Amino acid sequence: MKILSDKEKLDALLKKLSEYEAKVDFRMKHFRGVAHESASGELASSELKVLQDIVANLKAEVEALKKRIALKK
């Protein structure tokens, strides 16, 4: 198992962040809200919330890693 440097981790996180932001954008374009008594609407809403949470967590992780890299310099 290869141990990644902080720069490699940052690059990987930024790539992952870009992918998930694209997924959120796609879901938002096709999301029309939650219809009452609609299982598919509820599922779409849940998936969107999960994707948004993943993006928020990735952004926080990227910022923390950037600060760590800056401290090492």
CHARMM internal coordinates of N, CA and C (Angstrom, degrees):
IC EDIT
DIST 1 N 1 CA 1.4406
DIST 1 CA 1 C 1.5300
ANGL 1 N 1 CA 1 C 109.37
DIST 1 C 2 N 1.3109
ANGL 1 CA 1 C 2 N 116.15
DIHE 1 N 1 CA 1 C 2 N 126.87
DIST 2 N 2 CA 1.4556
ANGL 1 C 2 N 2 CA 121.43
DIHE 1 CA 1 C 2 N 2 CA -177.62
DIST 2 CA 2 C 1.5304
ANGL 2 N 2 CA 2 C 110.60
DIHE 1 C 2 N 2 CA 2 C -84.25
DIST 2 C 3 N 1.3125
ANGL 2 CA 2 C 3 N 115.74
DIHE 2 N 2 CA 2 C 3 N 133.94
DIST 3 N 3 CA 1.4598
ANGL 2 C 3 N 3 CA 120.95
DIHE 2 CA 2 C 3 N 3 CA 176.35
DIST 3 CA 3 C 1.5230
ANGL 3 N 3 CA 3 C 107.48
DIHE 2 C 3 N 3 CA 3 C -90.78
DIST 3 C 4 N 1.3290
ANGL 3 CA 3 C 4 N 115.79
DIHE 3 N 3 CA 3 C 4 N 123.33
DIST 4 N 4 CA 1.4594
ANGL 3 C 4 N 4 CA 120.88
DIHE 3 CA 3 C 4 N 4 CA -176.95
DIST 4 CA 4 C 1.5240
ANGL 4 N 4 CA 4 C 110.94
DIHE 3 C 4 N 4 CA 4 C -85.17
DIST 4 C 5 N 1.3175
ANGL 4 CA 4 C 5 N 115.16
DIHE 4 N 4 CA 4 C 5 N 145.25
DIST 5 N 5 CA 1.4603
ANGL 4 C 5 N 5 CA 119.76
DIHE 4 CA 4 C 5 N 5 CA 173.80
DIST 5 CA 5 C 1.5314
ANGL 5 N 5 CA 5 C 107.81
DIHE 4 C 5 N 5 CA 5 C -76.17
DIST 5 C 6 N 1.3260
ANGL 5 CA 5 C 6 N 115.98
DIHE 5 N 5 CA 5 C 6 N 168.17
DIST 6 N 6 CA 1.4641
ANGL 5 C 6 N 6 CA 119.60
DIHE 5 CA 5 C 6 N 6 CA 179.48
DIST 6 CA 6 C 1.5256
ANGL 6 N 6 CA 6 C 111.31
DIHE 5 C 6 N 6 CA 6 C -61.54
DIST 6 C 7 N 1.3223
ANGL 6 CA 6 C 7 N 116.84
DIHE 6 N 6 CA 6 C 7 N -37.73
DIST 7 N 7 CA 1.4706
ANGL 6 C 7 N 7 CA 120.82
DIHE 6 CA 6 C 7 N 7 CA 179.41
DIST 7 CA 7 C 1.5253
ANGL 7 N 7 CA 7 C 110.32
DIHE 6 C 7 N 7 CA 7 C -64.70
DIST 7 C 8 N 1.3246
ANGL 7 CA 7 C 8 N 117.01
DIHE 7 N 7 CA 7 C 8 N -42.13
DIST 8 N 8 CA 1.4667
ANGL 7 C 8 N 8 CA 120.92
DIHE 7 CA 7 C 8 N 8 CA 178.63
DIST 8 CA 8 C 1.5278
ANGL 8 N 8 CA 8 C 110.79
DIHE 7 C 8 N 8 CA 8 C -66.13
DIST 8 C 9 N 1.3304
ANGL 8 CA 8 C 9 N 116.30
DIHE 8 N 8 CA 8 C 9 N -38.98
DIST 9 N 9 CA 1.4659
ANGL 8 C 9 N 9 CA 120.43
DIHE 8 CA 8 C 9 N 9 CA 177.30
DIST 9 CA 9 C 1.5225
ANGL 9 N 9 CA 9 C 110.21
DIHE 8 C 9 N 9 CA 9 C -62.97
DIST 9 C 10 N 1.3328
ANGL 9 CA 9 C 10 N 115.76
DIHE 9 N 9 CA 9 C 10 N -43.23
DIST 10 N 10 CA 1.4583
ANGL 9 C 10 N 10 CA 120.67
DIHE 9 CA 9 C 10 N 10 CA 179.98
DIST 10 CA 10 C 1.5197
ANGL 10 N 10 CA 10 C 110.61
DIHE 9 C 10 N 10 CA 10 C -62.38
DIST 10 C 11 N 1.3203
ANGL 10 CA 10 C 11 N 117.10
DIHE 10 N 10 CA 10 C 11 N -45.34
DIST 11 N 11 CA 1.4657
ANGL 10 C 11 N 11 CA 120.67
DIHE 10 CA 10 C 11 N 11 CA 178.34
DIST 11 CA 11 C 1.5258
ANGL 11 N 11 CA 11 C 111.22
DIHE 10 C 11 N 11 CA 11 C -60.11
DIST 11 C 12 N 1.3289
ANGL 11 CA 11 C 12 N 116.85
DIHE 11 N 11 CA 11 C 12 N -42.96
DIST 12 N 12 CA 1.4662
ANGL 11 C 12 N 12 CA 121.17
DIHE 11 CA 11 C 12 N 12 CA 179.71
DIST 12 CA 12 C 1.5280
ANGL 12 N 12 CA 12 C 110.75
DIHE 11 C 12 N 12 CA 12 C -65.15
DIST 12 C 13 N 1.3308
ANGL 12 CA 12 C 13 N 116.67
DIHE 12 N 12 CA 12 C 13 N -41.67
DIST 13 N 13 CA 1.4633
ANGL 12 C 13 N 13 CA 120.16
DIHE 12 CA 12 C 13 N 13 CA 179.40
DIST 13 CA 13 C 1.5207
ANGL 13 N 13 CA 13 C 111.61
DIHE 12 C 13 N 13 CA 13 C -66.09
DIST 13 C 14 N 1.3269
ANGL 13 CA 13 C 14 N 117.17
DIHE 13 N 13 CA 13 C 14 N -40.20
DIST 14 N 14 CA 1.4622
ANGL 13 C 14 N 14 CA 120.34
DIHE 13 CA 13 C 14 N 14 CA 178.95
DIST 14 CA 14 C 1.5263
ANGL 14 N 14 CA 14 C 111.11
DIHE 13 C 14 N 14 CA 14 C -65.03
DIST 14 C 15 N 1.3224
ANGL 14 CA 14 C 15 N 116.66
DIHE 14 N 14 CA 14 C 15 N -37.91
DIST 15 N 15 CA 1.4659
ANGL 14 C 15 N 15 CA 120.50
DIHE 14 CA 14 C 15 N 15 CA 177.25
DIST 15 CA 15 C 1.5286
ANGL 15 N 15 CA 15 C 110.14
DIHE 14 C 15 N 15 CA 15 C -65.01
DIST 15 C 16 N 1.3304
ANGL 15 CA 15 C 16 N 115.66
DIHE 15 N 15 CA 15 C 16 N -45.46
DIST 16 N 16 CA 1.4627
ANGL 15 C 16 N 16 CA 121.22
DIHE 15 CA 15 C 16 N 16 CA 179.34
DIST 16 CA 16 C 1.5319
ANGL 16 N 16 CA 16 C 110.14
DIHE 15 C 16 N 16 CA 16 C -62.72
DIST 16 C 17 N 1.3354
ANGL 16 CA 16 C 17 N 116.42
DIHE 16 N 16 CA 16 C 17 N -41.79
DIST 17 N 17 CA 1.4608
ANGL 16 C 17 N 17 CA 121.60
DIHE 16 CA 16 C 17 N 17 CA 179.03
DIST 17 CA 17 C 1.5213
ANGL 17 N 17 CA 17 C 110.57
DIHE 16 C 17 N 17 CA 17 C -60.75
DIST 17 C 18 N 1.3087
ANGL 17 CA 17 C 18 N 116.48
DIHE 17 N 17 CA 17 C 18 N -43.83
DIST 18 N 18 CA 1.4596
ANGL 17 C 18 N 18 CA 121.33
DIHE 17 CA 17 C 18 N 18 CA 178.86
DIST 18 CA 18 C 1.5281
ANGL 18 N 18 CA 18 C 111.15
DIHE 17 C 18 N 18 CA 18 C -60.40
DIST 18 C 19 N 1.3253
ANGL 18 CA 18 C 19 N 116.52
DIHE 18 N 18 CA 18 C 19 N -42.82
DIST 19 N 19 CA 1.4663
ANGL 18 C 19 N 19 CA 121.10
DIHE 18 CA 18 C 19 N 19 CA 179.72
DIST 19 CA 19 C 1.5263
ANGL 19 N 19 CA 19 C 111.01
DIHE 18 C 19 N 19 CA 19 C -63.55
DIST 19 C 20 N 1.3167
ANGL 19 CA 19 C 20 N 116.97
DIHE 19 N 19 CA 19 C 20 N -44.95
DIST 20 N 20 CA 1.4652
ANGL 19 C 20 N 20 CA 120.14
DIHE 19 CA 19 C 20 N 20 CA -177.99
DIST 20 CA 20 C 1.5246
ANGL 20 N 20 CA 20 C 111.87
DIHE 19 C 20 N 20 CA 20 C -71.75
DIST 20 C 21 N 1.3351
ANGL 20 CA 20 C 21 N 117.83
DIHE 20 N 20 CA 20 C 21 N -33.97
DIST 21 N 21 CA 1.4638
ANGL 20 C 21 N 21 CA 119.54
DIHE 20 CA 20 C 21 N 21 CA 175.72
DIST 21 CA 21 C 1.5242
ANGL 21 N 21 CA 21 C 110.52
DIHE 20 C 21 N 21 CA 21 C -64.07
DIST 21 C 22 N 1.3273
ANGL 21 CA 21 C 22 N 117.12
DIHE 21 N 21 CA 21 C 22 N -37.49
DIST 22 N 22 CA 1.4655
ANGL 21 C 22 N 22 CA 120.95
DIHE 21 CA 21 C 22 N 22 CA 176.75
DIST 22 CA 22 C 1.5310
ANGL 22 N 22 CA 22 C 110.34
DIHE 21 C 22 N 22 CA 22 C -64.44
DIST 22 C 23 N 1.3271
ANGL 22 CA 22 C 23 N 117.01
DIHE 22 N 22 CA 22 C 23 N -39.83
DIST 23 N 23 CA 1.4714
ANGL 22 C 23 N 23 CA 120.67
DIHE 22 CA 22 C 23 N 23 CA 178.07
DIST 23 CA 23 C 1.5265
ANGL 23 N 23 CA 23 C 110.78
DIHE 22 C 23 N 23 CA 23 C -64.07
DIST 23 C 24 N 1.3310
ANGL 23 CA 23 C 24 N 116.95
DIHE 23 N 23 CA 23 C 24 N -42.85
DIST 24 N 24 CA 1.4646
ANGL 23 C 24 N 24 CA 120.59
DIHE 23 CA 23 C 24 N 24 CA 179.04
DIST 24 CA 24 C 1.5249
ANGL 24 N 24 CA 24 C 109.98
DIHE 23 C 24 N 24 CA 24 C -64.00
DIST 24 C 25 N 1.3296
ANGL 24 CA 24 C 25 N 117.57
DIHE 24 N 24 CA 24 C 25 N -44.36
DIST 25 N 25 CA 1.4641
ANGL 24 C 25 N 25 CA 121.05
DIHE 24 CA 24 C 25 N 25 CA 178.85
DIST 25 CA 25 C 1.5228
ANGL 25 N 25 CA 25 C 110.97
DIHE 24 C 25 N 25 CA 25 C -58.78
DIST 25 C 26 N 1.3298
ANGL 25 CA 25 C 26 N 116.83
DIHE 25 N 25 CA 25 C 26 N -43.80
DIST 26 N 26 CA 1.4581
ANGL 25 C 26 N 26 CA 121.22
DIHE 25 CA 25 C 26 N 26 CA 179.42
DIST 26 CA 26 C 1.5265
ANGL 26 N 26 CA 26 C 110.61
DIHE 25 C 26 N 26 CA 26 C -62.50
DIST 26 C 27 N 1.3312
ANGL 26 CA 26 C 27 N 116.18
DIHE 26 N 26 CA 26 C 27 N -46.02
DIST 27 N 27 CA 1.4751
ANGL 26 C 27 N 27 CA 120.14
DIHE 26 CA 26 C 27 N 27 CA -179.77
DIST 27 CA 27 C 1.5278
ANGL 27 N 27 CA 27 C 110.98
DIHE 26 C 27 N 27 CA 27 C -63.77
DIST 27 C 28 N 1.3313
ANGL 27 CA 27 C 28 N 117.21
DIHE 27 N 27 CA 27 C 28 N -39.86
DIST 28 N 28 CA 1.4658
ANGL 27 C 28 N 28 CA 120.37
DIHE 27 CA 27 C 28 N 28 CA -179.35
DIST 28 CA 28 C 1.5247
ANGL 28 N 28 CA 28 C 111.55
DIHE 27 C 28 N 28 CA 28 C -65.57
DIST 28 C 29 N 1.3256
ANGL 28 CA 28 C 29 N 116.97
DIHE 28 N 28 CA 28 C 29 N -36.18
DIST 29 N 29 CA 1.4657
ANGL 28 C 29 N 29 CA 120.19
DIHE 28 CA 28 C 29 N 29 CA 179.67
DIST 29 CA 29 C 1.5187
ANGL 29 N 29 CA 29 C 111.46
DIHE 28 C 29 N 29 CA 29 C -65.98
DIST 29 C 30 N 1.3265
ANGL 29 CA 29 C 30 N 117.00
DIHE 29 N 29 CA 29 C 30 N -31.26
DIST 30 N 30 CA 1.4592
ANGL 29 C 30 N 30 CA 121.13
DIHE 29 CA 29 C 30 N 30 CA -175.59
DIST 30 CA 30 C 1.5301
ANGL 30 N 30 CA 30 C 113.29
DIHE 29 C 30 N 30 CA 30 C -105.49
DIST 30 C 31 N 1.3235
ANGL 30 CA 30 C 31 N 117.34
DIHE 30 N 30 CA 30 C 31 N 4.94
DIST 31 N 31 CA 1.4644
ANGL 30 C 31 N 31 CA 121.22
DIHE 30 CA 30 C 31 N 31 CA -178.39
DIST 31 CA 31 C 1.5197
ANGL 31 N 31 CA 31 C 108.92
DIHE 30 C 31 N 31 CA 31 C -91.90
DIST 31 C 32 N 1.3330
ANGL 31 CA 31 C 32 N 116.00
DIHE 31 N 31 CA 31 C 32 N 125.13
DIST 32 N 32 CA 1.4569
ANGL 31 C 32 N 32 CA 120.31
DIHE 31 CA 31 C 32 N 32 CA -178.41
DIST 32 CA 32 C 1.5274
ANGL 32 N 32 CA 32 C 111.70
DIHE 31 C 32 N 32 CA 32 C -115.07
DIST 32 C 33 N 1.2863
ANGL 32 CA 32 C 33 N 116.63
DIHE 32 N 32 CA 32 C 33 N 24.14
DIST 33 N 33 CA 1.4537
ANGL 32 C 33 N 33 CA 120.46
DIHE 32 CA 32 C 33 N 33 CA -179.92
DIST 33 CA 33 C 1.5170
ANGL 33 N 33 CA 33 C 111.68
DIHE 32 C 33 N 33 CA 33 C 91.10
DIST 33 C 34 N 1.3089
ANGL 33 CA 33 C 34 N 114.90
DIHE 33 N 33 CA 33 C 34 N 177.95
DIST 34 N 34 CA 1.4592
ANGL 33 C 34 N 34 CA 120.70
DIHE 33 CA 33 C 34 N 34 CA -178.11
DIST 34 CA 34 C 1.5223
ANGL 34 N 34 CA 34 C 108.72
DIHE 33 C 34 N 34 CA 34 C -102.94
DIST 34 C 35 N 1.3148
ANGL 34 CA 34 C 35 N 116.27
DIHE 34 N 34 CA 34 C 35 N 114.63
DIST 35 N 35 CA 1.4625
ANGL 34 C 35 N 35 CA 120.45
DIHE 34 CA 34 C 35 N 35 CA 175.46
DIST 35 CA 35 C 1.5259
ANGL 35 N 35 CA 35 C 108.31
DIHE 34 C 35 N 35 CA 35 C -76.77
DIST 35 C 36 N 1.2995
ANGL 35 CA 35 C 36 N 116.71
DIHE 35 N 35 CA 35 C 36 N 140.63
DIST 36 N 36 CA 1.4662
ANGL 35 C 36 N 36 CA 119.92
DIHE 35 CA 35 C 36 N 36 CA 179.10
DIST 36 CA 36 C 1.5195
ANGL 36 N 36 CA 36 C 110.12
DIHE 35 C 36 N 36 CA 36 C -63.44
DIST 36 C 37 N 1.3003
ANGL 36 CA 36 C 37 N 115.24
DIHE 36 N 36 CA 36 C 37 N 140.30
DIST 37 N 37 CA 1.4665
ANGL 36 C 37 N 37 CA 122.17
DIHE 36 CA 36 C 37 N 37 CA 178.89
DIST 37 CA 37 C 1.5279
ANGL 37 N 37 CA 37 C 112.64
DIHE 36 C 37 N 37 CA 37 C 63.37
DIST 37 C 38 N 1.3201
ANGL 37 CA 37 C 38 N 116.71
DIHE 37 N 37 CA 37 C 38 N 26.72
DIST 38 N 38 CA 1.4605
ANGL 37 C 38 N 38 CA 120.36
DIHE 37 CA 37 C 38 N 38 CA -179.59
DIST 38 CA 38 C 1.5225
ANGL 38 N 38 CA 38 C 109.43
DIHE 37 C 38 N 38 CA 38 C -114.44
DIST 38 C 39 N 1.3184
ANGL 38 CA 38 C 39 N 115.81
DIHE 38 N 38 CA 38 C 39 N 111.36
DIST 39 N 39 CA 1.4620
ANGL 38 C 39 N 39 CA 120.04
DIHE 38 CA 38 C 39 N 39 CA 179.80
DIST 39 CA 39 C 1.5203
ANGL 39 N 39 CA 39 C 111.12
DIHE 38 C 39 N 39 CA 39 C -65.61
DIST 39 C 40 N 1.3225
ANGL 39 CA 39 C 40 N 116.78
DIHE 39 N 39 CA 39 C 40 N -38.79
DIST 40 N 40 CA 1.4657
ANGL 39 C 40 N 40 CA 119.15
DIHE 39 CA 39 C 40 N 40 CA -178.94
DIST 40 CA 40 C 1.5266
ANGL 40 N 40 CA 40 C 110.93
DIHE 39 C 40 N 40 CA 40 C -68.07
DIST 40 C 41 N 1.3307
ANGL 40 CA 40 C 41 N 117.21
DIHE 40 N 40 CA 40 C 41 N -36.17
DIST 41 N 41 CA 1.4595
ANGL 40 C 41 N 41 CA 120.73
DIHE 40 CA 40 C 41 N 41 CA 176.68
DIST 41 CA 41 C 1.5174
ANGL 41 N 41 CA 41 C 111.76
DIHE 40 C 41 N 41 CA 41 C -65.88
DIST 41 C 42 N 1.3245
ANGL 41 CA 41 C 42 N 115.97
DIHE 41 N 41 CA 41 C 42 N -41.17
DIST 42 N 42 CA 1.4677
ANGL 41 C 42 N 42 CA 120.91
DIHE 41 CA 41 C 42 N 42 CA 177.44
DIST 42 CA 42 C 1.5211
ANGL 42 N 42 CA 42 C 110.88
DIHE 41 C 42 N 42 CA 42 C -63.37
DIST 42 C 43 N 1.3205
ANGL 42 CA 42 C 43 N 116.01
DIHE 42 N 42 CA 42 C 43 N -42.37
DIST 43 N 43 CA 1.4629
ANGL 42 C 43 N 43 CA 120.91
DIHE 42 CA 42 C 43 N 43 CA 179.71
DIST 43 CA 43 C 1.5258
ANGL 43 N 43 CA 43 C 110.71
DIHE 42 C 43 N 43 CA 43 C -64.90
DIST 43 C 44 N 1.3290
ANGL 43 CA 43 C 44 N 116.73
DIHE 43 N 43 CA 43 C 44 N -43.96
DIST 44 N 44 CA 1.4639
ANGL 43 C 44 N 44 CA 120.57
DIHE 43 CA 43 C 44 N 44 CA 178.86
DIST 44 CA 44 C 1.5251
ANGL 44 N 44 CA 44 C 110.45
DIHE 43 C 44 N 44 CA 44 C -61.69
DIST 44 C 45 N 1.3221
ANGL 44 CA 44 C 45 N 116.36
DIHE 44 N 44 CA 44 C 45 N -41.05
DIST 45 N 45 CA 1.4605
ANGL 44 C 45 N 45 CA 120.83
DIHE 44 CA 44 C 45 N 45 CA 178.77
DIST 45 CA 45 C 1.5235
ANGL 45 N 45 CA 45 C 110.98
DIHE 44 C 45 N 45 CA 45 C -63.92
DIST 45 C 46 N 1.3221
ANGL 45 CA 45 C 46 N 116.62
DIHE 45 N 45 CA 45 C 46 N -43.81
DIST 46 N 46 CA 1.4661
ANGL 45 C 46 N 46 CA 120.81
DIHE 45 CA 45 C 46 N 46 CA 179.29
DIST 46 CA 46 C 1.5212
ANGL 46 N 46 CA 46 C 111.43
DIHE 45 C 46 N 46 CA 46 C -63.29
DIST 46 C 47 N 1.3314
ANGL 46 CA 46 C 47 N 116.48
DIHE 46 N 46 CA 46 C 47 N -43.62
DIST 47 N 47 CA 1.4678
ANGL 46 C 47 N 47 CA 120.46
DIHE 46 CA 46 C 47 N 47 CA 179.18
DIST 47 CA 47 C 1.5209
ANGL 47 N 47 CA 47 C 110.72
DIHE 46 C 47 N 47 CA 47 C -62.15
DIST 47 C 48 N 1.3252
ANGL 47 CA 47 C 48 N 116.76
DIHE 47 N 47 CA 47 C 48 N -40.91
DIST 48 N 48 CA 1.4568
ANGL 47 C 48 N 48 CA 120.90
DIHE 47 CA 47 C 48 N 48 CA 179.48
DIST 48 CA 48 C 1.5270
ANGL 48 N 48 CA 48 C 110.83
DIHE 47 C 48 N 48 CA 48 C -63.84
DIST 48 C 49 N 1.3233
ANGL 48 CA 48 C 49 N 116.79
DIHE 48 N 48 CA 48 C 49 N -43.15
DIST 49 N 49 CA 1.4685
ANGL 48 C 49 N 49 CA 120.32
DIHE 48 CA 48 C 49 N 49 CA 179.10
DIST 49 CA 49 C 1.5271
ANGL 49 N 49 CA 49 C 111.35
DIHE 48 C 49 N 49 CA 49 C -63.41
DIST 49 C 50 N 1.3173
ANGL 49 CA 49 C 50 N 116.56
DIHE 49 N 49 CA 49 C 50 N -39.99
DIST 50 N 50 CA 1.4718
ANGL 49 C 50 N 50 CA 120.46
DIHE 49 CA 49 C 50 N 50 CA 178.44
DIST 50 CA 50 C 1.5249
ANGL 50 N 50 CA 50 C 110.03
DIHE 49 C 50 N 50 CA 50 C -63.99
DIST 50 C 51 N 1.3294
ANGL 50 CA 50 C 51 N 117.11
DIHE 50 N 50 CA 50 C 51 N -45.48
DIST 51 N 51 CA 1.4668
ANGL 50 C 51 N 51 CA 120.58
DIHE 50 CA 50 C 51 N 51 CA 179.51
DIST 51 CA 51 C 1.5273
ANGL 51 N 51 CA 51 C 110.94
DIHE 50 C 51 N 51 CA 51 C -62.11
DIST 51 C 52 N 1.3279
ANGL 51 CA 51 C 52 N 117.18
DIHE 51 N 51 CA 51 C 52 N -41.64
DIST 52 N 52 CA 1.4627
ANGL 51 C 52 N 52 CA 120.37
DIHE 51 CA 51 C 52 N 52 CA 178.66
DIST 52 CA 52 C 1.5292
ANGL 52 N 52 CA 52 C 111.07
DIHE 51 C 52 N 52 CA 52 C -63.86
DIST 52 C 53 N 1.3110
ANGL 52 CA 52 C 53 N 116.93
DIHE 52 N 52 CA 52 C 53 N -37.53
DIST 53 N 53 CA 1.4646
ANGL 52 C 53 N 53 CA 120.88
DIHE 52 CA 52 C 53 N 53 CA 177.97
DIST 53 CA 53 C 1.5280
ANGL 53 N 53 CA 53 C 111.01
DIHE 52 C 53 N 53 CA 53 C -67.33
DIST 53 C 54 N 1.3295
ANGL 53 CA 53 C 54 N 116.50
DIHE 53 N 53 CA 53 C 54 N -40.00
DIST 54 N 54 CA 1.4694
ANGL 53 C 54 N 54 CA 120.56
DIHE 53 CA 53 C 54 N 54 CA 177.47
DIST 54 CA 54 C 1.5258
ANGL 54 N 54 CA 54 C 109.79
DIHE 53 C 54 N 54 CA 54 C -61.01
DIST 54 C 55 N 1.3387
ANGL 54 CA 54 C 55 N 116.97
DIHE 54 N 54 CA 54 C 55 N -44.41
DIST 55 N 55 CA 1.4653
ANGL 54 C 55 N 55 CA 121.16
DIHE 54 CA 54 C 55 N 55 CA 179.50
DIST 55 CA 55 C 1.5293
ANGL 55 N 55 CA 55 C 110.21
DIHE 54 C 55 N 55 CA 55 C -61.86
DIST 55 C 56 N 1.3180
ANGL 55 CA 55 C 56 N 117.14
DIHE 55 N 55 CA 55 C 56 N -44.17
DIST 56 N 56 CA 1.4708
ANGL 55 C 56 N 56 CA 120.52
DIHE 55 CA 55 C 56 N 56 CA 179.59
DIST 56 CA 56 C 1.5297
ANGL 56 N 56 CA 56 C 110.98
DIHE 55 C 56 N 56 CA 56 C -61.85
DIST 56 C 57 N 1.3249
ANGL 56 CA 56 C 57 N 116.78
DIHE 56 N 56 CA 56 C 57 N -42.57
DIST 57 N 57 CA 1.4680
ANGL 56 C 57 N 57 CA 120.47
DIHE 56 CA 56 C 57 N 57 CA 179.08
DIST 57 CA 57 C 1.5244
ANGL 57 N 57 CA 57 C 111.85
DIHE 56 C 57 N 57 CA 57 C -66.32
DIST 57 C 58 N 1.3303
ANGL 57 CA 57 C 58 N 116.75
DIHE 57 N 57 CA 57 C 58 N -39.93
DIST 58 N 58 CA 1.4666
ANGL 57 C 58 N 58 CA 119.97
DIHE 57 CA 57 C 58 N 58 CA 178.15
DIST 58 CA 58 C 1.5275
ANGL 58 N 58 CA 58 C 110.76
DIHE 57 C 58 N 58 CA 58 C -64.39
DIST 58 C 59 N 1.3304
ANGL 58 CA 58 C 59 N 116.98
DIHE 58 N 58 CA 58 C 59 N -41.08
DIST 59 N 59 CA 1.4682
ANGL 58 C 59 N 59 CA 120.31
DIHE 58 CA 58 C 59 N 59 CA 178.59
DIST 59 CA 59 C 1.5271
ANGL 59 N 59 CA 59 C 110.72
DIHE 58 C 59 N 59 CA 59 C -61.95
DIST 59 C 60 N 1.3198
ANGL 59 CA 59 C 60 N 116.42
DIHE 59 N 59 CA 59 C 60 N -42.13
DIST 60 N 60 CA 1.4674
ANGL 59 C 60 N 60 CA 120.33
DIHE 59 CA 59 C 60 N 60 CA 178.95
DIST 60 CA 60 C 1.5237
ANGL 60 N 60 CA 60 C 110.54
DIHE 59 C 60 N 60 CA 60 C -64.51
DIST 60 C 61 N 1.3207
ANGL 60 CA 60 C 61 N 116.47
DIHE 60 N 60 CA 60 C 61 N -41.07
DIST 61 N 61 CA 1.4633
ANGL 60 C 61 N 61 CA 120.71
DIHE 60 CA 60 C 61 N 61 CA 179.88
DIST 61 CA 61 C 1.5312
ANGL 61 N 61 CA 61 C 111.14
DIHE 60 C 61 N 61 CA 61 C -66.31
DIST 61 C 62 N 1.3321
ANGL 61 CA 61 C 62 N 116.60
DIHE 61 N 61 CA 61 C 62 N -39.06
DIST 62 N 62 CA 1.4685
ANGL 61 C 62 N 62 CA 121.03
DIHE 61 CA 61 C 62 N 62 CA 178.11
DIST 62 CA 62 C 1.5240
ANGL 62 N 62 CA 62 C 109.76
DIHE 61 C 62 N 62 CA 62 C -63.43
DIST 62 C 63 N 1.3257
ANGL 62 CA 62 C 63 N 117.14
DIHE 62 N 62 CA 62 C 63 N -45.50
DIST 63 N 63 CA 1.4639
ANGL 62 C 63 N 63 CA 120.51
DIHE 62 CA 62 C 63 N 63 CA -179.90
DIST 63 CA 63 C 1.5269
ANGL 63 N 63 CA 63 C 111.52
DIHE 62 C 63 N 63 CA 63 C -62.50
DIST 63 C 64 N 1.3208
ANGL 63 CA 63 C 64 N 116.62
DIHE 63 N 63 CA 63 C 64 N -42.02
DIST 64 N 64 CA 1.4692
ANGL 63 C 64 N 64 CA 120.14
DIHE 63 CA 63 C 64 N 64 CA 179.02
DIST 64 CA 64 C 1.5242
ANGL 64 N 64 CA 64 C 110.86
DIHE 63 C 64 N 64 CA 64 C -63.57
DIST 64 C 65 N 1.3226
ANGL 64 CA 64 C 65 N 116.66
DIHE 64 N 64 CA 64 C 65 N -40.52
DIST 65 N 65 CA 1.4594
ANGL 64 C 65 N 65 CA 120.69
DIHE 64 CA 64 C 65 N 65 CA 179.83
DIST 65 CA 65 C 1.5291
ANGL 65 N 65 CA 65 C 110.88
DIHE 64 C 65 N 65 CA 65 C -68.73
DIST 65 C 66 N 1.3333
ANGL 65 CA 65 C 66 N 117.34
DIHE 65 N 65 CA 65 C 66 N -38.03
DIST 66 N 66 CA 1.4700
ANGL 65 C 66 N 66 CA 120.54
DIHE 65 CA 65 C 66 N 66 CA 177.01
DIST 66 CA 66 C 1.5287
ANGL 66 N 66 CA 66 C 110.54
DIHE 65 C 66 N 66 CA 66 C -62.01
DIST 66 C 67 N 1.3303
ANGL 66 CA 66 C 67 N 116.32
DIHE 66 N 66 CA 66 C 67 N -41.29
DIST 67 N 67 CA 1.4654
ANGL 66 C 67 N 67 CA 119.84
DIHE 66 CA 66 C 67 N 67 CA 178.48
DIST 67 CA 67 C 1.5238
ANGL 67 N 67 CA 67 C 110.63
DIHE 66 C 67 N 67 CA 67 C -64.67
DIST 67 C 68 N 1.3319
ANGL 67 CA 67 C 68 N 115.97
DIHE 67 N 67 CA 67 C 68 N -40.95
DIST 68 N 68 CA 1.4714
ANGL 67 C 68 N 68 CA 120.27
DIHE 67 CA 67 C 68 N 68 CA 179.57
DIST 68 CA 68 C 1.5251
ANGL 68 N 68 CA 68 C 110.91
DIHE 67 C 68 N 68 CA 68 C -64.06
DIST 68 C 69 N 1.3209
ANGL 68 CA 68 C 69 N 116.76
DIHE 68 N 68 CA 68 C 69 N -40.56
DIST 69 N 69 CA 1.4662
ANGL 68 C 69 N 69 CA 120.83
DIHE 68 CA 68 C 69 N 69 CA 178.55
DIST 69 CA 69 C 1.5273
ANGL 69 N 69 CA 69 C 109.83
DIHE 68 C 69 N 69 CA 69 C -65.39
DIST 69 C 70 N 1.3386
ANGL 69 CA 69 C 70 N 116.57
DIHE 69 N 69 CA 69 C 70 N -41.27
DIST 70 N 70 CA 1.4646
ANGL 69 C 70 N 70 CA 120.69
DIHE 69 CA 69 C 70 N 70 CA -179.92
DIST 70 CA 70 C 1.5284
ANGL 70 N 70 CA 70 C 111.25
DIHE 69 C 70 N 70 CA 70 C -64.51
DIST 70 C 71 N 1.3179
ANGL 70 CA 70 C 71 N 117.45
DIHE 70 N 70 CA 70 C 71 N -35.79
DIST 71 N 71 CA 1.4668
ANGL 70 C 71 N 71 CA 120.57
DIHE 70 CA 70 C 71 N 71 CA 179.46
DIST 71 CA 71 C 1.5203
ANGL 71 N 71 CA 71 C 112.07
DIHE 70 C 71 N 71 CA 71 C -68.66
DIST 71 C 72 N 1.3254
ANGL 71 CA 71 C 72 N 116.90
DIHE 71 N 71 CA 71 C 72 N -30.57
DIST 72 N 72 CA 1.4659
ANGL 71 C 72 N 72 CA 120.71
DIHE 71 CA 71 C 72 N 72 CA -179.22
DIST 72 CA 72 C 1.5244
ANGL 72 N 72 CA 72 C 112.14
DIHE 71 C 72 N 72 CA 72 C -72.43
DIST 72 C 73 N 1.3248
ANGL 72 CA 72 C 73 N 116.72
DIHE 72 N 72 CA 72 C 73 N -22.56
DIST 73 N 73 CA 1.4731
ANGL 72 C 73 N 73 CA 119.69
DIHE 72 CA 72 C 73 N 73 CA -176.35
DIST 73 CA 73 C 1.4846
ANGL 73 N 73 CA 73 C 112.08
DIHE 72 C 73 N 73 CA 73 C -78.89
END
COOR INIT
IC SEED 1 N 1 CA 1 C
IC BUILD
